[in-house]
Amino acid sequence: MIAKFINKGFLLSSAVFFMASCTPDTIDGDGNGITPSAADASFKITKTAENRYNLKANSNNYIFSKWNIDDDGYNAGKNEENLFLPDAGTYVIQHQTVGVGGTVTGTSSGTIVVPTSDPVAGNMIQGGRFDTPDEISKWSKHTISSSGAQWVFANGKATIVANGGSQQGIYQAVNVVAGQKYSIDMVVSSDSGLVDTWFEVYVLNSMPVTGQDISGTIYRNINTWAGCGKSAFKGKVSSVGCDSPKNGGVFTATTTGTVYLEIKCGGTTVNSLSVDKVEFRRTQ
């Protein structure tokens, strides 16, 4: 099952679920010297319960499928997938068929409109998409190094450029309840490989202090020494990250009150590591 979490904000009250069989656009190409025939990539979307949907390809004349949920990047999947969309919003679903030699033989897309957020699993982060000045205003910068690292909010993302081993963080306060578990994830991307870079996500009990580094439990991680981030990438950090924490990206609150989600990054050469669709969700 694909667990897909997106906060799309306000929707018109008249928004309804859109069910569609999608018409494919065929892409031809060579893979390992073989040119496979075009495949039918169309699929059907069916609502199975509130915030839950089934994606089913209309044929299986290819080797395997790839699915791209709301531009998070294509991930290998099956001909039939179940999708959980806990946040209200409009979602574009893309499907690729892959033939011999790893060649894409067909593409198609469809749309789902989710009218209501799930009451438990809705995203607790505000402005996690960085799309508007109001969303960006929900975040604060944590200056750690005096220079050499800078987060920039632009083009619907938060992007950091760093060099010389400098680092900087961004953070947001979140209210939690003792004993409850919260899942942390986000989309990360880089157009080029990173050099000697660390990307770490923390949950802190107190507000970060300017000029002071942070430490503690790491909930999500990209670390070039562990082998990831050395070439261009895009996807959920839970998928493209490495050196994965044993906690699986799940924070368990020990007390009721305010905590601070901080995303920290630094390195020798960080040309443009971007963050989007930041999620912090109750799992129970």
N, C-alpha and C positions, 0 to 999 in steps of 0.2 A: 504493500500500500504506500502510495506517495503521500507524505504528510506535508502539505504545502500551506505556509502561513504568510498572508499578505495583508497589510493594513492599507486600504484604499480610501478610507475616510467617508465623507458624506455621499450618500446615494439618493436619488429621487425616490420618494415613497412608492412610486408606481413601477419601480424596477422589478422585472420578473426574470425568472430563469429562462435562458435561451437554449433550446435543444436543437442541434443541427447535425446533419451529415455533411461532411466538408468535402469540397472538390479539390483534388490534388493539383499542384503545379509540379510538373515533371522536370527533374534535373538529370541530365546525362553526364557521364564522365568516365574516366578511365581509372581502374584500380588494379594495380599489379599487372598491367598489360591486358586486362580483361574488361570488356564493356558490357555490363549486364543490361538486360532489358528493363524498360520502365516498369514501375510497380504502382499499384493503387494504394496510396497512403491515406485515403479518406477514413474517417472514423465517426462514431456516433457517441454523443454525450447524453447520459441518462441520470437524472436526479434519483438517488436511492433513499435519502433521508435528509433532514435539515443539515446544510453545510457539507453534504457528502454526495459524490458524483462518481459514476462509472464511465470510463473511457474504453471503447471497444473498437478496434480496427475492423474495417469492412472486408478485408481480405488478409491472406497470409502468404502472398506470393513473393516473399523476400526472406532474408536470413534472420534479421532481428529489427526491433524498433528503437527509436530514440524519441524522448518526449522533452519539450521545453515548456515549462509552466511559468507564464508571465515573465518571459525574458530572463530567467535565472540561468540559462545555459542548457544545452541538450545533455540528457543523461540516458544511458542505456536502460531499456525497460522491456516489458512484455507486450504482446498484442492487446492485452486487456489489463487495465490498471484501475484501482480505486483511489479516489482523491478526496482529501479532507481539506476544506477551505474555511477556516474558522472566522475570517474577517470579511465583513461586507465589502463588496467591490466588484469591479469588472475585470475578468481574467481572460487573457488570450492564451489558448492552448495550441501548441504546434507539435506536429508529428512528422517524423522522418522515417522512411524505410531505407534499410541498408542491405545491399546485395553483396555478391562475391567481390573480394578485394577491398572490402570496407567502403565501397562507393555508395553514396546517397543516390537512390533510384527514384525517390518521390517525396514530396512534401505536401502537407495540408495544414489548415488551421481552423479553429473554432472558438467560440466565445461562451463564457459562463458569466452570468450576473448573479451574485449572491446578495440577497436583500438585507440579511440580518447577521450580525456577528454572533458567534457562539458565546453563551454567557460565561463559560468557564475558561476556554482556551483563547479568548480574544487577546490581542497584543497589548501589553501594558506599557510598552515604550511609546512615547509621544514623538512625532516627527521622525520616525525611523526611515522615512523615504527621502528626506532632505529636499523635497520638491519645491517648497515655498519658504519665504522669509519667516513665516510663523512657525513652520516645522523646524527650521534651522535654529530659531531662537530657543528651542527646548534644550539645546546642547550647550555645554560649556567646555572651553579648552583647558587642559591641564598642562601648563608649561613645566617641563622637567629639565631639559637642556636649555641653556641660555640662548642658543642659536643653533642653526643647522637642521632643524626639523620644523615642519609647519603643516598643519591640517588646513585645507581650503574647502569651503562649501560652495559648490558650483555644479551646474548641469545635472542636478538631481542626485548628487553623490557627495560623500565626504572623502577627500583625497589627500593623502600625505606624500610629501616629498622630503626625503631626509638624506643626510650624508655624514661621513666622518664619525659614525657611531652615535650620533645625536638621536633623541627620541622625544615624542610628545604624545599626549593622550587627549581624548574627548570623553565626556562623561555626562550622566543624567541620573537624577534621583528617582528611585522607585519604591513604592510602599509595599511591603511584604507581610505575610502572616506566619507566625511560628508554626513549624511542622509541615508547611506546604512546600511542594517542589515546583521549580520554575525552569523551563527549558530555554536555552540561549542559542541563537543562531543568527546568521546574517549572510548576505551575498557579498563576496569579495572578488576583486578582479585586478588584473595588471596587464597592460599591453606589452610588457617586456619582462624579462626575468629579473629577479631580485638578487642582490649580492650581500651576503652576510647580514641578513635581515631577520628581525624577530617581530611578530605580530601576536599580541596576547590580549585576552579578554578576562577581566576580573570582576568580582562583586565585592565591594568594600563596605565596611561598617561605618566609616567616617568619610567626610568630604576630602578629596585630594588636596594637598597643600602645594602651592606654587614653589618650584625649585626643589621639591623632594620627590624621589622615585617611589613607586609603589611595589609591593610584593604580596605574596600570599598564594591562594589557590588559583590556578589558571583553568578557565572553563572552555576556551577555544584558542587555537594556536596555529600559526604558520611559522615555520622555522627552517631556514635554508640549510642549517647544519644537520637537520633531520631528513633533508632530502626533498622538501617541497618548496614551491615558489621560484624555482630556478629557471622556469620558462613561463611564457604568457599563460594566464589562467582566468577562468570565470566560473563561479558556481557558489553554492552554499559552503561556508567554511567548514561545516561538518563533513562535507564530501571532499573538498580540495585541500583542506588542511592536513597536517601530519603531526607526529609526536602527540597523538590524541591523549587528552587527560583521561584518567580512569573514571572520573565522574560522568563521562559521556555528555558533557555540556549541560548538566542539570545541577542547579543550585538548590540546596535545601535550607530554608530559613530556620535559624535557631531561636530567633526572637521576633516579635512583632514590631514593626517600625520602618524606618527609612534606610535603604541601602543605596549604593551608588554603582551603577554599571559603568565600567571604564574600559575603553578600547585604546590600547597603547601600541605604538609602533615606532621602530627606529632601525638604523642599520648603516652599513657602509655606503651602499648605493640603493636607494629606494626611489625609482624614477616617478612612479605614479600608482601607488597602491590605493584602490578605491573601495569604499564600503557603502552598501545600500541595503534597504529592507531589514533593518535591525529588529530582532524579535526577542521578547522576554515574556514567557507565557506560563501560566499555571498548567500543570500536568495532572492535577488531581483536585 
